Structures are given as C-alpha cells and as structure tokens.
C-alpha cells in the first residue's frame, strides 16, 4: 500500500515508535484484529461498498 501511495516505510523499535507516535504508540504497536461480525449480527448491517484497502488503493 505504501508503495502504491508513494509513502515511505520504516521499521521502528519500541522506543523509536514511542518517540515518533507519542501516546498513539500503544495502539499502533498492538495487534488488534477487527471484525464487523458483531455489528452485522446485532444490527443486520451489511457493507455496501469496497473494503478499506480496496478503496484506498483505488484512489492512489
């Protein structure tokens, strides 16, 4: 994705990430899987458009 969008990438250790992202580093460095399953089940929601990655790459 970064290559398609022309953005640089870098590998950061925990200290570098904390210095770069500040308070957000805890969230950026956490593996958080996300799913719309609960929303679909509880609210009957179904996505109508492309996923986030598809949409982001299509605009690049």
HTML snippet that shows the backbone in 3Dmol.js (N, CA, C, O; Angstrom):
<script src="https://3Dmol.org/build/3Dmol-min.js"></script>
<div id="view" style="width:600px;height:400px;position:relative"></div>
<script>
const pdb = `
ATOM      1  N   UNK A   1       0.816  -1.176   0.000  1.00  0.00           N
ATOM      2  CA  UNK A   1       0.000   0.000   0.000  1.00  0.00           C
ATOM      3  C   UNK A   1       0.869   1.253   0.000  1.00  0.00           C
ATOM      4  O   UNK A   1       0.587   2.200  -0.735  1.00  0.00           O
ATOM      5  N   UNK A   2       1.914   1.269   0.808  1.00  0.00           N
ATOM      6  CA  UNK A   2       2.760   2.467   0.871  1.00  0.00           C
ATOM      7  C   UNK A   2       3.424   2.753  -0.470  1.00  0.00           C
ATOM      8  O   UNK A   2       3.553   3.910  -0.871  1.00  0.00           O
ATOM      9  N   UNK A   3       3.841   1.707  -1.156  1.00  0.00           N
ATOM     10  CA  UNK A   3       4.474   1.886  -2.465  1.00  0.00           C
ATOM     11  C   UNK A   3       3.482   2.499  -3.450  1.00  0.00           C
ATOM     12  O   UNK A   3       3.824   3.421  -4.191  1.00  0.00           O
ATOM     13  N   UNK A   4       2.266   1.991  -3.454  1.00  0.00           N
ATOM     14  CA  UNK A   4       1.231   2.498  -4.365  1.00  0.00           C
ATOM     15  C   UNK A   4       0.895   3.958  -4.060  1.00  0.00           C
ATOM     16  O   UNK A   4       0.646   4.746  -4.973  1.00  0.00           O
ATOM     17  N   UNK A   5       0.889   4.314  -2.779  1.00  0.00           N
ATOM     18  CA  UNK A   5       0.567   5.681  -2.371  1.00  0.00           C
ATOM     19  C   UNK A   5       1.783   6.600  -2.364  1.00  0.00           C
ATOM     20  O   UNK A   5       1.649   7.802  -2.136  1.00  0.00           O
ATOM     21  N   UNK A   6       2.982   6.038  -2.614  1.00  0.00           N
ATOM     22  CA  UNK A   6       4.196   6.843  -2.632  1.00  0.00           C
ATOM     23  C   UNK A   6       4.632   7.311  -1.258  1.00  0.00           C
ATOM     24  O   UNK A   6       5.204   8.392  -1.118  1.00  0.00           O
ATOM     25  N   UNK A   7       4.365   6.502  -0.242  1.00  0.00           N
ATOM     26  CA  UNK A   7       4.730   6.855   1.131  1.00  0.00           C
ATOM     27  C   UNK A   7       5.897   5.996   1.596  1.00  0.00           C
ATOM     28  O   UNK A   7       5.958   4.811   1.269  1.00  0.00           O
ATOM     29  N   UNK A   8       6.831   6.580   2.360  1.00  0.00           N
ATOM     30  CA  UNK A   8       7.966   5.794   2.843  1.00  0.00           C
ATOM     31  C   UNK A   8       7.543   4.862   3.980  1.00  0.00           C
ATOM     32  O   UNK A   8       6.563   5.120   4.679  1.00  0.00           O
ATOM     33  N   UNK A   9       8.289   3.788   4.152  1.00  0.00           N
ATOM     34  CA  UNK A   9       8.074   2.884   5.279  1.00  0.00           C
ATOM     35  C   UNK A   9       9.359   2.807   6.089  1.00  0.00           C
ATOM     36  O   UNK A   9      10.445   3.059   5.566  1.00  0.00           O
ATOM     37  N   UNK A  10       9.236   2.461   7.347  1.00  0.00           N
ATOM     38  CA  UNK A  10      10.405   2.306   8.209  1.00  0.00           C
ATOM     39  C   UNK A  10      10.070   1.313   9.305  1.00  0.00           C
ATOM     40  O   UNK A  10       8.931   1.240   9.768  1.00  0.00           O
ATOM     41  N   UNK A  11      11.057   0.562   9.709  1.00  0.00           N
ATOM     42  CA  UNK A  11      10.914  -0.368  10.806  1.00  0.00           C
ATOM     43  C   UNK A  11      11.393   0.347  12.070  1.00  0.00           C
ATOM     44  O   UNK A  11      12.511   0.863  12.099  1.00  0.00           O
ATOM     45  N   UNK A  12      10.569   0.384  13.102  1.00  0.00           N
ATOM     46  CA  UNK A  12      10.914   1.085  14.342  1.00  0.00           C
ATOM     47  C   UNK A  12      10.894   0.123  15.515  1.00  0.00           C
ATOM     48  O   UNK A  12      10.031  -0.752  15.594  1.00  0.00           O
ATOM     49  N   UNK A  13      11.851   0.284  16.432  1.00  0.00           N
ATOM     50  CA  UNK A  13      11.776  -0.484  17.666  1.00  0.00           C
ATOM     51  C   UNK A  13      10.801   0.236  18.600  1.00  0.00           C
ATOM     52  O   UNK A  13      10.311   1.315  18.267  1.00  0.00           O
ATOM     53  N   UNK A  14      10.519  -0.346  19.751  1.00  0.00           N
ATOM     54  CA  UNK A  14       9.512   0.215  20.652  1.00  0.00           C
ATOM     55  C   UNK A  14       9.837   1.646  21.082  1.00  0.00           C
ATOM     56  O   UNK A  14       8.944   2.490  21.141  1.00  0.00           O
ATOM     57  N   UNK A  15      11.097   1.923  21.381  1.00  0.00           N
ATOM     58  CA  UNK A  15      11.496   3.267  21.795  1.00  0.00           C
ATOM     59  C   UNK A  15      11.333   4.286  20.682  1.00  0.00           C
ATOM     60  O   UNK A  15      10.861   5.399  20.915  1.00  0.00           O
ATOM     61  N   UNK A  16      11.725   3.905  19.467  1.00  0.00           N
ATOM     62  CA  UNK A  16      11.575   4.801  18.316  1.00  0.00           C
ATOM     63  C   UNK A  16      10.099   5.058  18.014  1.00  0.00           C
ATOM     64  O   UNK A  16       9.706   6.178  17.685  1.00  0.00           O
ATOM     65  N   UNK A  17       9.292   4.007  18.130  1.00  0.00           N
ATOM     66  CA  UNK A  17       7.857   4.160  17.882  1.00  0.00           C
ATOM     67  C   UNK A  17       7.235   5.099  18.914  1.00  0.00           C
ATOM     68  O   UNK A  17       6.399   5.933  18.568  1.00  0.00           O
ATOM     69  N   UNK A  18       7.638   4.967  20.175  1.00  0.00           N
ATOM     70  CA  UNK A  18       7.114   5.838  21.226  1.00  0.00           C
ATOM     71  C   UNK A  18       7.502   7.290  20.964  1.00  0.00           C
ATOM     72  O   UNK A  18       6.695   8.199  21.161  1.00  0.00           O
ATOM     73  N   UNK A  19       8.736   7.506  20.520  1.00  0.00           N
ATOM     74  CA  UNK A  19       9.189   8.870  20.226  1.00  0.00           C
ATOM     75  C   UNK A  19       8.451   9.446  19.019  1.00  0.00           C
ATOM     76  O   UNK A  19       8.138  10.636  18.991  1.00  0.00           O
ATOM     77  N   UNK A  20       8.177   8.615  18.038  1.00  0.00           N
ATOM     78  CA  UNK A  20       7.520   9.084  16.809  1.00  0.00           C
ATOM     79  C   UNK A  20       6.013   9.277  16.991  1.00  0.00           C
ATOM     80  O   UNK A  20       5.469  10.307  16.593  1.00  0.00           O
ATOM     81  N   UNK A  21       5.339   8.299  17.587  1.00  0.00           N
ATOM     82  CA  UNK A  21       3.880   8.329  17.682  1.00  0.00           C
ATOM     83  C   UNK A  21       3.347   8.885  18.996  1.00  0.00           C
ATOM     84  O   UNK A  21       2.154   9.168  19.105  1.00  0.00           O
ATOM     85  N   UNK A  22       4.219   9.049  20.001  1.00  0.00           N
ATOM     86  CA  UNK A  22       3.763   9.570  21.286  1.00  0.00           C
ATOM     87  C   UNK A  22       2.714   8.664  21.917  1.00  0.00           C
ATOM     88  O   UNK A  22       2.877   7.444  21.943  1.00  0.00           O
ATOM     89  N   UNK A  23       1.633   9.263  22.428  1.00  0.00           N
ATOM     90  CA  UNK A  23       0.588   8.500  23.122  1.00  0.00           C
ATOM     91  C   UNK A  23      -0.075   7.462  22.218  1.00  0.00           C
ATOM     92  O   UNK A  23      -0.651   6.493  22.713  1.00  0.00           O
ATOM     93  N   UNK A  24      -0.002   7.648  20.917  1.00  0.00           N
ATOM     94  CA  UNK A  24      -0.634   6.728  19.978  1.00  0.00           C
ATOM     95  C   UNK A  24       0.182   5.443  19.783  1.00  0.00           C
ATOM     96  O   UNK A  24      -0.330   4.473  19.223  1.00  0.00           O
ATOM     97  N   UNK A  25       1.438   5.424  20.234  1.00  0.00           N
ATOM     98  CA  UNK A  25       2.329   4.276  20.022  1.00  0.00           C
ATOM     99  C   UNK A  25       1.748   2.983  20.579  1.00  0.00           C
ATOM    100  O   UNK A  25       1.914   1.925  19.973  1.00  0.00           O
ATOM    101  N   UNK A  26       1.081   3.047  21.707  1.00  0.00           N
ATOM    102  CA  UNK A  26       0.480   1.847  22.296  1.00  0.00           C
ATOM    103  C   UNK A  26      -0.548   1.206  21.388  1.00  0.00           C
ATOM    104  O   UNK A  26      -0.664  -0.019  21.342  1.00  0.00           O
ATOM    105  N   UNK A  27      -1.290   2.020  20.669  1.00  0.00           N
ATOM    106  CA  UNK A  27      -2.297   1.495  19.743  1.00  0.00           C
ATOM    107  C   UNK A  27      -1.651   1.025  18.444  1.00  0.00           C
ATOM    108  O   UNK A  27      -2.011  -0.025  17.912  1.00  0.00           O
ATOM    109  N   UNK A  28      -0.699   1.799  17.937  1.00  0.00           N
ATOM    110  CA  UNK A  28      -0.034   1.471  16.676  1.00  0.00           C
ATOM    111  C   UNK A  28       0.732   0.155  16.798  1.00  0.00           C
ATOM    112  O   UNK A  28       0.790  -0.618  15.841  1.00  0.00           O
ATOM    113  N   UNK A  29       1.311  -0.100  17.949  1.00  0.00           N
ATOM    114  CA  UNK A  29       2.121  -1.293  18.139  1.00  0.00           C
ATOM    115  C   UNK A  29       1.362  -2.509  18.622  1.00  0.00           C
ATOM    116  O   UNK A  29       1.973  -3.538  18.912  1.00  0.00           O
ATOM    117  N   UNK A  30       0.058  -2.420  18.716  1.00  0.00           N
ATOM    118  CA  UNK A  30      -0.752  -3.525  19.208  1.00  0.00           C
ATOM    119  C   UNK A  30      -1.428  -4.245  18.051  1.00  0.00           C
ATOM    120  O   UNK A  30      -1.975  -3.613  17.148  1.00  0.00           O
ATOM    121  N   UNK A  31      -1.386  -5.550  18.087  1.00  0.00           N
ATOM    122  CA  UNK A  31      -2.059  -6.347  17.063  1.00  0.00           C
ATOM    123  C   UNK A  31      -3.534  -6.438  17.445  1.00  0.00           C
ATOM    124  O   UNK A  31      -3.912  -7.200  18.335  1.00  0.00           O
ATOM    125  N   UNK A  32      -4.351  -5.654  16.763  1.00  0.00           N
ATOM    126  CA  UNK A  32      -5.775  -5.630  17.079  1.00  0.00           C
ATOM    127  C   UNK A  32      -6.584  -6.069  15.862  1.00  0.00           C
ATOM    128  O   UNK A  32      -6.765  -5.307  14.912  1.00  0.00           O
ATOM    129  N   UNK A  33      -7.057  -7.288  15.907  1.00  0.00           N
ATOM    130  CA  UNK A  33      -7.908  -7.769  14.820  1.00  0.00           C
ATOM    131  C   UNK A  33      -9.275  -7.097  14.944  1.00  0.00           C
ATOM    132  O   UNK A  33      -9.786  -6.901  16.047  1.00  0.00           O
ATOM    133  N   UNK A  34      -9.845  -6.757  13.822  1.00  0.00           N
ATOM    134  CA  UNK A  34     -11.153  -6.107  13.825  1.00  0.00           C
ATOM    135  C   UNK A  34     -12.103  -6.879  12.924  1.00  0.00           C
ATOM    136  O   UNK A  34     -11.701  -7.448  11.908  1.00  0.00           O
ATOM    137  N   UNK A  35     -13.352  -6.887  13.311  1.00  0.00           N
ATOM    138  CA  UNK A  35     -14.362  -7.585  12.530  1.00  0.00           C
ATOM    139  C   UNK A  35     -15.689  -6.853  12.662  1.00  0.00           C
ATOM    140  O   UNK A  35     -15.987  -6.278  13.709  1.00  0.00           O
ATOM    141  N   UNK A  36     -16.466  -6.877  11.621  1.00  0.00           N
ATOM    142  CA  UNK A  36     -17.804  -6.289  11.659  1.00  0.00           C
ATOM    143  C   UNK A  36     -18.859  -7.323  12.015  1.00  0.00           C
ATOM    144  O   UNK A  36     -20.054  -7.048  11.903  1.00  0.00           O
ATOM    145  N   UNK A  37     -18.434  -8.520  12.447  1.00  0.00           N
ATOM    146  CA  UNK A  37     -19.369  -9.619  12.705  1.00  0.00           C
ATOM    147  C   UNK A  37     -20.425  -9.266  13.751  1.00  0.00           C
ATOM    148  O   UNK A  37     -21.603  -9.565  13.556  1.00  0.00           O
ATOM    149  N   UNK A  38     -20.027  -8.641  14.849  1.00  0.00           N
ATOM    150  CA  UNK A  38     -20.993  -8.304  15.898  1.00  0.00           C
ATOM    151  C   UNK A  38     -21.999  -7.277  15.382  1.00  0.00           C
ATOM    152  O   UNK A  38     -23.198  -7.399  15.635  1.00  0.00           O
ATOM    153  N   UNK A  39     -21.519  -6.274  14.665  1.00  0.00           N
ATOM    154  CA  UNK A  39     -22.413  -5.262  14.108  1.00  0.00           C
ATOM    155  C   UNK A  39     -23.363  -5.895  13.103  1.00  0.00           C
ATOM    156  O   UNK A  39     -24.549  -5.567  13.076  1.00  0.00           O
ATOM    157  N   UNK A  40     -22.859  -6.783  12.292  1.00  0.00           N
ATOM    158  CA  UNK A  40     -23.720  -7.470  11.315  1.00  0.00           C
ATOM    159  C   UNK A  40     -24.801  -8.271  12.018  1.00  0.00           C
ATOM    160  O   UNK A  40     -25.968  -8.238  11.630  1.00  0.00           O
ATOM    161  N   UNK A  41     -24.398  -8.993  13.058  1.00  0.00           N
ATOM    162  CA  UNK A  41     -25.342  -9.843  13.778  1.00  0.00           C
ATOM    163  C   UNK A  41     -26.364  -9.028  14.566  1.00  0.00           C
ATOM    164  O   UNK A  41     -27.562  -9.297  14.489  1.00  0.00           O
ATOM    165  N   UNK A  42     -25.901  -8.040  15.319  1.00  0.00           N
ATOM    166  CA  UNK A  42     -26.802  -7.275  16.184  1.00  0.00           C
ATOM    167  C   UNK A  42     -27.669  -6.275  15.430  1.00  0.00           C
ATOM    168  O   UNK A  42     -28.814  -6.030  15.813  1.00  0.00           O
ATOM    169  N   UNK A  43     -27.131  -5.701  14.367  1.00  0.00           N
ATOM    170  CA  UNK A  43     -27.842  -4.629  13.667  1.00  0.00           C
ATOM    171  C   UNK A  43     -28.297  -4.999  12.260  1.00  0.00           C
ATOM    172  O   UNK A  43     -28.976  -4.217  11.595  1.00  0.00           O
ATOM    173  N   UNK A  44     -27.922  -6.191  11.812  1.00  0.00           N
ATOM    174  CA  UNK A  44     -28.283  -6.584  10.459  1.00  0.00           C
ATOM    175  C   UNK A  44     -27.553  -5.779   9.395  1.00  0.00           C
ATOM    176  O   UNK A  44     -28.019  -5.658   8.262  1.00  0.00           O
ATOM    177  N   UNK A  45     -26.401  -5.230   9.772  1.00  0.00           N
ATOM    178  CA  UNK A  45     -25.635  -4.386   8.857  1.00  0.00           C
ATOM    179  C   UNK A  45     -24.871  -5.228   7.854  1.00  0.00           C
ATOM    180  O   UNK A  45     -24.317  -6.270   8.204  1.00  0.00           O
ATOM    181  N   UNK A  46     -24.840  -4.788   6.630  1.00  0.00           N
ATOM    182  CA  UNK A  46     -24.020  -5.402   5.586  1.00  0.00           C
ATOM    183  C   UNK A  46     -23.313  -4.283   4.831  1.00  0.00           C
ATOM    184  O   UNK A  46     -23.948  -3.295   4.462  1.00  0.00           O
ATOM    185  N   UNK A  47     -22.006  -4.420   4.596  1.00  0.00           N
ATOM    186  CA  UNK A  47     -21.285  -3.378   3.865  1.00  0.00           C
ATOM    187  C   UNK A  47     -21.814  -3.256   2.438  1.00  0.00           C
ATOM    188  O   UNK A  47     -22.177  -4.250   1.809  1.00  0.00           O
ATOM    189  N   UNK A  48     -21.852  -2.034   1.946  1.00  0.00           N
ATOM    190  CA  UNK A  48     -22.367  -1.781   0.600  1.00  0.00           C
ATOM    191  C   UNK A  48     -21.265  -1.438  -0.399  1.00  0.00           C
ATOM    192  O   UNK A  48     -21.483  -1.523  -1.607  1.00  0.00           O
ATOM    193  N   UNK A  49     -20.093  -1.054   0.085  1.00  0.00           N
ATOM    194  CA  UNK A  49     -19.021  -0.612  -0.802  1.00  0.00           C
ATOM    195  C   UNK A  49     -17.777  -1.449  -0.654  1.00  0.00           C
ATOM    196  O   UNK A  49     -17.795  -2.492   0.000  1.00  0.00           O
ATOM    197  N   UNK A  50     -16.691  -0.997  -1.261  1.00  0.00           N
ATOM    198  CA  UNK A  50     -15.426  -1.736  -1.177  1.00  0.00           C
ATOM    199  C   UNK A  50     -14.823  -1.645   0.226  1.00  0.00           C
ATOM    200  O   UNK A  50     -15.169  -0.756   1.005  1.00  0.00           O
ATOM    201  N   UNK A  51     -13.928  -2.566   0.534  1.00  0.00           N
ATOM    202  CA  UNK A  51     -13.228  -2.536   1.808  1.00  0.00           C
ATOM    203  C   UNK A  51     -12.240  -1.383   1.868  1.00  0.00           C
ATOM    204  O   UNK A  51     -11.972  -0.739   0.853  1.00  0.00           O
ATOM    205  N   UNK A  52     -11.704  -1.122   3.036  1.00  0.00           N
ATOM    206  CA  UNK A  52     -10.785  -0.003   3.248  1.00  0.00           C
ATOM    207  C   UNK A  52      -9.569  -0.070   2.327  1.00  0.00           C
ATOM    208  O   UNK A  52      -9.234   0.921   1.679  1.00  0.00           O
ATOM    209  N   UNK A  53      -8.909  -1.215   2.260  1.00  0.00           N
ATOM    210  CA  UNK A  53      -7.712  -1.336   1.425  1.00  0.00           C
ATOM    211  C   UNK A  53      -8.046  -1.147  -0.050  1.00  0.00           C
ATOM    212  O   UNK A  53      -7.320  -0.454  -0.763  1.00  0.00           O
ATOM    213  N   UNK A  54      -9.118  -1.744  -0.507  1.00  0.00           N
ATOM    214  CA  UNK A  54      -9.525  -1.612  -1.905  1.00  0.00           C
ATOM    215  C   UNK A  54      -9.807  -0.155  -2.240  1.00  0.00           C
ATOM    216  O   UNK A  54      -9.370   0.346  -3.276  1.00  0.00           O
ATOM    217  N   UNK A  55     -10.533   0.520  -1.368  1.00  0.00           N
ATOM    218  CA  UNK A  55     -10.877   1.925  -1.599  1.00  0.00           C
ATOM    219  C   UNK A  55      -9.634   2.813  -1.580  1.00  0.00           C
ATOM    220  O   UNK A  55      -9.489   3.691  -2.430  1.00  0.00           O
ATOM    221  N   UNK A  56      -8.741   2.590  -0.620  1.00  0.00           N
ATOM    222  CA  UNK A  56      -7.535   3.418  -0.513  1.00  0.00           C
ATOM    223  C   UNK A  56      -6.634   3.237  -1.727  1.00  0.00           C
ATOM    224  O   UNK A  56      -6.100   4.212  -2.256  1.00  0.00           O
ATOM    225  N   UNK A  57      -6.464   2.012  -2.164  1.00  0.00           N
ATOM    226  CA  UNK A  57      -5.592   1.752  -3.308  1.00  0.00           C
ATOM    227  C   UNK A  57      -6.213   2.218  -4.617  1.00  0.00           C
ATOM    228  O   UNK A  57      -5.488   2.576  -5.545  1.00  0.00           O
ATOM    229  N   UNK A  58      -7.513   2.222  -4.708  1.00  0.00           N
ATOM    230  CA  UNK A  58      -8.181   2.667  -5.932  1.00  0.00           C
ATOM    231  C   UNK A  58      -8.007   4.163  -6.148  1.00  0.00           C
ATOM    232  O   UNK A  58      -8.003   4.621  -7.291  1.00  0.00           O
ATOM    233  N   UNK A  59      -7.864   4.933  -5.078  1.00  0.00           N
ATOM    234  CA  UNK A  59      -7.745   6.388  -5.164  1.00  0.00           C
ATOM    235  C   UNK A  59      -6.310   6.829  -5.429  1.00  0.00           C
ATOM    236  O   UNK A  59      -6.071   7.991  -5.758  1.00  0.00           O
ATOM    237  N   UNK A  60      -5.366   5.925  -5.290  1.00  0.00           N
ATOM    238  CA  UNK A  60      -3.947   6.279  -5.448  1.00  0.00           C
ATOM    239  C   UNK A  60      -3.592   6.490  -6.905  1.00  0.00           C
ATOM    240  O   UNK A  60      -2.442   6.793  -7.223  1.00  0.00           O
TER     241      UNK A  60
END
`;
const viewer = $3Dmol.createViewer("view");
viewer.addModel(pdb, "pdb");
viewer.setStyle({}, {cartoon: {color: "spectrum"}});
viewer.zoomTo();
viewer.render();
</script>
